[in-house]
Amino acid sequence: MNRIAFLLFAGPEMPCKLQHALIFARDVDARGGEAQIIFEGHSPRWLPELAKPDHAMAKLFQAVMAEQLVAGVCKGCAAVHGATAAAVMLGLPLLADASGHVSLVPFAQRGFDIVTL
């Protein structure tokens, strides 16, 4: 079984990276693997936009959320980019095990390959 964690760094300046992280995670899941998306770096800036039902990627994001494919959001990066409230509103965990940022160690210990976008 494939286990892949998609570490999304890109913000709204690179919409193709968000779209592909969502598509790739769903593809892994649909084929019997395990996928997780982690919002890190600039990517928490997406959250207020994705919370809007009329956003172009809102439907795809809601499908990913329903399939529980989002591991969480970097707490430090969400704070810097003003996205903490959106993360909480969306019910996403704020991850801060590595000096206020996401620790990749738990993912590696569980056998996840890490792919950065």
C-alpha positions in Angstrom: 0.0 0.0 0.0 1.3 3.4 -0.9 1.4 6.1 1.8 2.1 9.6 0.5 2.0 12.9 2.4 1.7 15.9 0.1 3.4 18.8 1.8 1.9 21.9 0.1 4.0 25.0 0.4 2.6 27.0 -2.6 0.0 29.8 -1.9 -2.5 31.4 -4.2 0.2 32.6 -6.6 0.5 28.9 -7.8 -3.1 27.5 -8.0 -1.9 24.5 -10.1 0.0 23.1 -7.1 -3.1 23.2 -4.8 -5.2 21.6 -7.5 -2.7 18.9 -8.1 -2.2 18.2 -4.4 -6.0 17.7 -4.1 -6.1 15.5 -7.3 -3.1 13.4 -6.4 -4.3 12.7 -2.8 -7.7 11.6 -4.1 -6.0 9.4 -6.7 -3.9 7.7 -4.1 -6.9 7.1 -1.9 -9.1 5.8 -4.7 -6.4 3.3 -5.6 -6.3 1.9 -2.1 -3.3 3.9 -0.8 -3.2 6.4 2.0 -2.8 10.0 1.3 -2.6 13.1 3.5 -2.2 16.8 2.6 -0.4 19.2 4.9 -0.7 22.9 4.5 2.7 24.5 5.2 4.6 27.6 4.2 2.4 30.0 2.1 -0.3 27.4 1.5 -2.5 28.3 4.5 -3.3 31.5 2.6 -5.6 29.2 0.5 -7.9 28.4 3.5 -10.0 31.6 3.6 -10.6 31.3 -0.1 -11.4 27.6 -0.1 -14.0 28.2 2.6 -16.0 30.2 0.1 -18.5 27.9 -1.7 -18.2 29.8 -4.9 -14.4 29.4 -5.2 -13.3 27.5 -8.3 -11.7 24.7 -6.3 -14.2 24.7 -3.4 -16.0 21.6 -4.6 -12.8 19.6 -5.0 -11.5 20.8 -1.6 -14.8 19.8 0.0 -14.5 16.3 -1.5 -10.9 16.0 -0.1 -12.2 17.2 3.3 -15.0 14.7 3.2 -12.6 11.9 2.4 -10.4 13.0 5.4 -7.3 13.6 3.3 -6.1 16.7 5.0 -3.8 16.0 7.9 -3.7 19.6 9.1 -2.2 23.0 8.8 1.1 24.4 10.1 0.2 26.5 13.1 3.1 28.9 12.8 2.4 29.5 9.1 -1.3 29.9 9.6 -0.6 32.6 12.2 1.8 34.5 10.0 -0.6 34.4 7.0 -3.8 35.3 9.0 -5.3 31.9 8.3 -5.7 30.4 11.8 -9.4 31.3 12.0 -10.1 29.8 8.6 -8.3 26.6 9.6 -10.3 26.3 12.8 -13.6 27.1 11.0 -12.8 24.3 8.5 -12.1 21.9 11.4 -8.4 21.4 10.4 -5.9 20.5 13.1 -3.2 23.1 13.7 0.1 21.2 13.7 3.1 22.5 15.7 5.3 19.7 16.9 8.5 21.1 15.4 9.2 24.5 16.9 5.7 25.7 16.0 5.7 24.0 12.6 4.7 20.6 11.3 6.9 17.7 12.2 7.4 15.2 9.4 8.8 12.6 11.7 5.4 11.1 12.6 4.6 10.7 8.9 8.0 9.1 8.1 7.6 6.8 11.1 4.2 5.6 9.7 5.9 4.9 6.3 4.7 7.9 4.3 6.7 9.2 1.4 6.9 13.0 1.5 6.1 14.9 -1.7 6.5 18.7 -1.7 4.5 21.0 -3.9 
